[in-house]
């Protein structure tokens, strides 16, 4: 009987041990698989967030940051020389006297063929003209009114809200007057050409007296090494003394080209001065806030950064009470000595 009971208890203990080991292994495997799946999910989410951030940055750079060129440098002719334009510096603004002279060059020379459709007369006020001068200039042109009760459209003098008119009624009339070539609108010309201001200035001053030896120029075109293909429909338009400036500045070819290029750059970016002012204000405020945030961070975190962390393990009560040393607890819950 004693042997049978011992055998029976041994079998029960073995079964319990097997069940416990299976349960432990099953729970361990379950916890391991759950930890692995959660770790994989965290890794996947981090990789997805990083990919999205990199893709968004690349898309923003492609759309808005990189310069947009209408043509590649490989299609260009002679590369334009880089000039030290004052308005391109971070601490400089437009030379408004140069803008006034450039607008005069546009009116007397360029306006016979090229339009400036995106510039209203009100944009000239405060930049190169007074209100009265802009009103007088606008009234020199006539614009269509709204149809009256009989459906007839009358003419009225221009206002400050009107835009500078084009020299031609439509593109077909412009092509017919220029041997099939369409003069481009100059509102955004410095942004629409590779090289910007340097290209426009080099193009206006790059007409040689005679084409170089070996250069083939088609009939009806003019040689200009800075134009793609070196054959341009526009002939040389700037000559020394062509315009008489109001402020007495000598009207040389390079001076007129420089003034009209600055004016065309203003027409493409009339908000540049305000943008630079706002940029410096933002930099000043952001720098102040950055310094303040650094000070607050160091002030608030100084107690945490300088504290000393010491691990204090729990005290064993049995070790502190000598009378309980060497005592054991039997299976029935009673106390017994060794």
C-alpha positions in Angstrom: 0.0 0.0 0.0 2.8 2.4 0.9 4.6 1.6 -2.3 1.4 2.0 -4.3 0.6 5.4 -2.8 4.2 6.5 -3.3 4.0 5.5 -7.0 0.7 7.2 -7.3 2.0 10.5 -5.8 5.1 10.3 -8.0 3.0 9.9 -11.1 0.8 12.8 -10.0 3.9 15.0 -9.4 5.3 14.0 -12.8 2.1 14.9 -14.6 1.9 18.2 -12.7 5.5 18.9 -13.6 4.9 18.1 -17.3 1.7 20.3 -17.3 3.6 23.1 -15.6 6.5 22.9 -18.1 4.1 22.8 -21.1 2.2 25.8 -19.7 5.4 27.7 -19.0 6.8 26.9 -22.5 3.5 27.7 -24.1 3.3 31.1 -22.2 6.9 31.8 -23.0 6.5 31.1 -26.6 3.3 33.2 -26.7 5.0 36.1 -24.9 8.0 35.7 -27.2 5.8 35.7 -30.3 3.8 38.7 -29.1 6.9 40.6 -28.2 8.4 39.8 -31.7 5.2 40.9 -33.4 5.0 44.2 -31.4 8.6 44.8 -32.1 8.1 44.2 -35.8 5.1 46.6 -35.8 7.1 49.3 -34.1 9.9 48.8 -36.6 7.5 48.9 -39.5 5.8 52.1 -38.2 9.1 53.8 -37.6 10.3 52.9 -41.1 7.0 54.1 -42.6 7.2 57.4 -40.8 10.8 57.9 -41.8 9.9 57.1 -45.5 6.9 59.4 -45.4 9.1 62.3 -43.9 11.8 61.8 -46.5 9.3 61.5 -49.3 7.5 64.7 -48.2 10.8 66.6 -47.9 11.9 65.4 -51.4 8.5 66.3 -52.9 8.6 69.8 -51.3 12.1 70.4 -52.6 11.2 69.3 -56.1 8.1 71.5 -56.2 9.1 74.6 -54.4 12.8 74.8 -53.5 14.8 73.9 -56.6 14.9 76.6 -59.3 12.5 76.1 -62.2 14.2 76.5 -65.5 12.5 76.6 -68.9 15.5 75.0 -70.5 18.5 73.0 -69.5 22.1 74.4 -69.6 22.9 71.9 -72.3 20.4 73.6 -74.6 21.9 77.0 -73.9 24.3 78.8 -76.1 27.2 80.6 -74.5 26.8 80.5 -70.7 25.9 83.9 -69.2 28.4 85.7 -67.0 27.6 86.0 -63.4 27.2 89.6 -62.3 27.1 90.9 -58.7 23.5 92.1 -58.6 22.8 94.2 -55.5 19.2 93.2 -55.2 20.2 89.5 -54.8 22.1 90.1 -51.6 20.3 89.3 -48.3 20.9 92.8 -46.8 20.1 94.8 -50.0 16.9 96.0 -51.5 15.9 97.2 -55.0 17.5 100.5 -56.3 14.3 102.4 -56.9 16.0 104.9 -59.1 17.2 102.0 -61.3 13.7 100.7 -61.3 12.3 104.0 -62.5 15.0 104.1 -65.3 14.3 100.5 -66.2 10.6 101.2 -66.6 11.4 104.1 -68.8 13.5 101.8 -71.0 10.7 99.3 -71.1 8.2 102.0 -72.1 10.3 103.6 -74.8 12.0 100.5 -76.2 10.6 97.1 -75.1 6.8 98.0 -74.9 6.6 98.2 -78.7 6.8 94.3 -79.0 6.7 92.8 -75.5 3.8 92.8 -73.0 3.8 93.1 -69.3 0.4 91.6 -68.6 0.8 90.8 -64.8 1.7 94.3 -63.7 -1.1 96.8 -62.8 -0.5 100.5 -62.5 -1.1 100.5 -58.8 2.0 98.3 -58.4 4.1 101.1 -59.7 3.0 103.5 -56.9 5.6 103.7 -54.2 8.2 101.8 -56.2 9.0 104.0 -59.1 6.2 106.5 -59.4 3.9 108.6 -57.3 0.1 108.2 -57.3 -0.4 111.2 -59.6 2.2 110.0 -62.1 0.7 106.5 -62.2 -2.8 108.0 -62.7 -1.6 110.1 -65.6 0.2 107.1 -67.1 -2.9 104.9 -66.8 -5.1 107.6 -68.4 -3.0 107.5 -71.5 -4.6 104.2 -72.5 -8.3 103.3 -73.0 -10.0 100.2 -71.7 -13.4 98.6 -72.4 -16.2 99.3 -70.1 -19.1 97.0 -69.1 -21.8 96.6 -71.7 -24.6 99.2 -71.3 -28.3 98.6 -71.6 -28.1 98.4 -75.4 -25.2 95.9 -75.3 -22.6 98.4 -76.5 -19.1 98.5 -75.1 -17.6 102.0 -74.7 -14.1 103.1 -73.9 -12.9 104.7 -70.7 -9.6 106.1 -69.5 -7.4 103.7 -67.6 -7.3 103.5 -63.8 -4.8 102.4 -61.2 -6.5 99.0 -61.0 -6.0 98.3 -64.7 -3.1 96.3 -66.0 -0.5 97.5 -68.5 -1.9 96.8 -71.9 -0.2 94.6 -74.5 1.1 96.1 -77.7 -0.9 93.6 -79.8 -4.5 92.4 -79.6 -3.7 88.7 -79.7 -0.9 86.3 -80.4 -1.7 86.0 -84.1 -1.3 89.8 -84.5 2.0 89.6 -82.7 3.3 86.9 -84.9 2.1 88.6 -88.0 4.0 91.8 -87.0 7.3 89.9 -86.2 7.7 87.5 -89.1 6.1 84.6 -87.3 8.0 85.0 -84.0 5.9 85.6 -80.8 7.5 88.1 -78.5 7.3 86.6 -74.9 5.6 88.4 -72.1 8.2 90.0 -69.8 6.4 89.8 -66.5 8.2 86.6 -65.4 11.0 86.5 -67.9 13.8 86.5 -65.3 12.3 83.4 -63.7 11.5 81.6 -66.9 15.0 81.6 -68.3 18.0 79.7 -67.1 20.5 82.3 -65.7 17.8 84.8 -64.8 19.1 88.4 -64.7 22.6 87.3 -66.0 21.0 85.7 -69.1 18.8 88.7 -69.9 21.7 91.2 -69.5 24.1 89.1 -71.5 21.4 88.7 -74.2 20.8 92.4 -74.5 24.5 93.3 -74.6 25.7 90.2 -76.6 25.0 91.3 -80.2 28.3 91.4 -82.1 28.8 93.8 -85.0 29.2 90.9 -87.3 28.7 87.1 -86.8 32.0 85.3 -86.2 33.6 83.3 -89.0 31.9 80.0 -89.6 28.6 80.9 -87.8 25.5 80.1 -89.9 22.6 82.4 -89.3 19.2 81.7 -90.9 17.5 84.4 -92.9 15.5 86.7 -90.8 17.4 85.9 -87.6 20.2 87.7 -85.8 23.3 86.1 -84.3 23.5 86.1 -80.5 25.8 83.6 -78.8 23.7 83.6 -75.6 20.5 82.6 -77.3 19.9 78.8 -77.7 20.8 78.0 -81.2 22.5 81.4 -81.6 19.7 82.6 -83.9 17.2 85.0 -82.4 14.4 86.9 -84.1 14.9 90.0 -82.0 17.5 92.4 -83.4 19.7 94.6 -81.3 17.5 97.2 -79.6 19.8 99.0 -77.2 22.3 101.6 -78.4 24.2 104.3 -76.6 22.1 107.4 -76.1 18.8 105.8 -77.2 17.0 106.9 -74.0 17.3 110.2 -72.3 17.1 109.6 -68.5 15.3 112.0 -66.4 18.0 112.0 -63.7 20.8 112.7 -66.1 22.4 109.2 -66.0 24.4 108.5 -69.1 22.3 106.1 -71.2 24.9 103.6 -72.4 24.0 100.2 -73.7 25.1 98.4 -70.5 23.4 101.0 -68.3 20.1 100.6 -70.0 20.4 96.8 -70.0 21.2 96.8 -66.3 18.3 99.1 -65.5 15.7 97.2 -67.5 16.9 93.9 -66.1 16.4 95.2 -62.6 13.0 96.4 -63.5 12.1 93.0 -65.0 13.4 91.2 -61.9 11.1 93.5 -59.8 8.2 92.6 -62.1 8.8 88.9 -61.4 9.3 89.5 -57.6 7.6 92.7 -56.5 7.4 91.4 -53.0 11.1 90.7 -52.6 11.9 93.7 -50.3 9.0 92.9 -48.0 10.0 89.2 -48.0 13.5 90.1 -46.9 12.3 92.4 -44.2 9.9 89.7 -42.9 12.7 87.2 -43.1 15.0 89.2 -40.9 12.2 89.8 -38.4 11.4 86.1 -38.3 15.1 85.3 -37.8 15.4 87.8 -34.9 12.3 86.5 -33.2 13.2 82.8 -33.7 16.8 83.4 -32.4 15.4 85.1 -29.3 12.9 82.2 -28.7 15.7 79.7 -29.3 17.9 81.2 -26.7 15.0 81.5 -24.2 14.0 77.9 -24.8 17.6 76.8 -24.2 17.7 78.7 -20.9 14.4 77.3 -19.7 15.4 73.8 -20.6 18.6 74.1 -18.7 16.8 75.7 -15.7 14.0 73.2 -15.6 16.2 70.1 -16.2 19.1 71.2 -14.0 17.8 69.4 -11.0 17.2 66.2 -13.0 20.5 66.3 -14.9 22.5 66.8 -11.7 20.8 64.4 -9.3 22.4 61.2 -8.1 20.4 58.0 -8.4 21.3 55.3 -5.8 19.7 51.9 -5.7 18.6 51.0 -2.2 17.7 47.2 -2.1 15.0 46.0 0.3 16.1 44.8 3.7 15.7 41.1 4.5 13.7 40.9 7.7 14.9 37.4 8.5 18.5 38.6 8.3 17.8 41.5 10.7 16.1 39.2 13.4 18.7 36.8 14.8 16.1 34.7 16.6 14.5 33.6 13.4 17.7 32.5 11.7 17.8 28.8 10.9 14.0 28.3 11.3 12.0 26.6 8.6 8.4 26.2 7.7 7.0 22.7 7.4 4.3 21.7 4.9 1.6 22.0 7.6 2.4 25.7 8.3 4.0 25.0 11.7 7.4 26.3 12.8 10.2 23.9 13.3 13.9 24.1 14.0 16.7 22.4 12.2 
